[in-house]
Amino acid sequence: MQEKRKNKRLNTCGETFLAKSDGQKTGVKLVDISLGGMRVLMNECLDPGTILLGELNILPRCAPFYIKGEVSWARPCEDKNSSYGFEIGIKFNKINTIPI
């Protein structure tokens, strides 16, 4: 299978919250992140095109950054031991150091 990603991914772990456009927050576990997007685990299956907002703090001793992204794909979590039900791919539309 040919790699479609344009940016190198950084494996990460940690938990945070993402908010849908209606303001409803949902907890997610970060799997990997790049300049173009990220992969998370969550308990809700979101439709492609769903807009999400988030505050991420993945670099030690650095201020958080804020993202606005769009769900690219969603599928059931492959890890049957995971407490999360779905794996979600998010494409970043905007990244900023101040809240979006």
N, C-alpha and C positions, 0 to 999 in steps of 0.2 A: 504494500500500500504506500503510495507516495505522500510525503509530508506536505501538508497544505499551509502550515503556519509560516508567517513572515518573520516572527520575532522569537528569540530564544526564551524558553520557559525557565522560571526559577521555582523549584519545588519548595513548598512552604507548608506550614501547618499552623493552625491557630483558628480561633473561632471569632466571629464578628456578627453583625447584623446588617442586612440589606433591607431597604424600604422600597415598596412598590409605589407607583404614582399616587395611589390613594392614601399613602402615609403608613400603611400597615407594614410593620417590621417583622422579619423572619430571621431566625438564627441560621447561620451557615458555617461550614467548616471549609477553610481554604485548602486547596490541593496544590495548585500551581498558579503562577501569575507571570505575565509578560507585559511589554509596553502596549500590546494590542488587546489584551483581555485576560480572563482568568477562568479557572475551573473550580467549582465549589460543590460541596455535598449539602443537601438540604432535604427536608421532609415533605416538601410540596413540589409537585411537578408544574413548572411554569411553561406557558406557551411561548414559542419563538416570537420575538418582537416585543415581549414584555419589557418595559423600561424599569431599571432598578437604580437606586442611589445608595451610596455607601461611604463609610469612613474607614480607611484601612491604616493600620499601624503595624507594618511588617518589618521595618528596619529599626534595630535597637538604637536608642538615643537620638532618634530623628522624629520630627513632628509628623503627625498623620497626614495622609493625602486623601482627597475626596474624588469619588468616581461617579460618573453617570454612564450606564451601560445598557446593553440590549441583549436579551437571551437569544443566543444563536441556535442552541440545540438543548435537548433534555432527554435523558434516558434513565431507566432503572439502574440503581447502584449495582455494580458488578460484585462488590465485596459483600458477601452474605453475612459477614460478622459486623458490618457497619451498623451503627444506630441510626443512620440516615438512609432514606429510601431512594433518593434520586441524585444523579450527577448532572450538573448544569454548566454549560459553556456560555460565558458572557463576553461580548465584544464591547470594549470601551468606546464610548462616543466622546467622552470628555474626562480629563484628569486635571486636578487643580490642587493647590496647597491651601485654598480657602474653601469653605463650604459652598457647594453648588446649589 
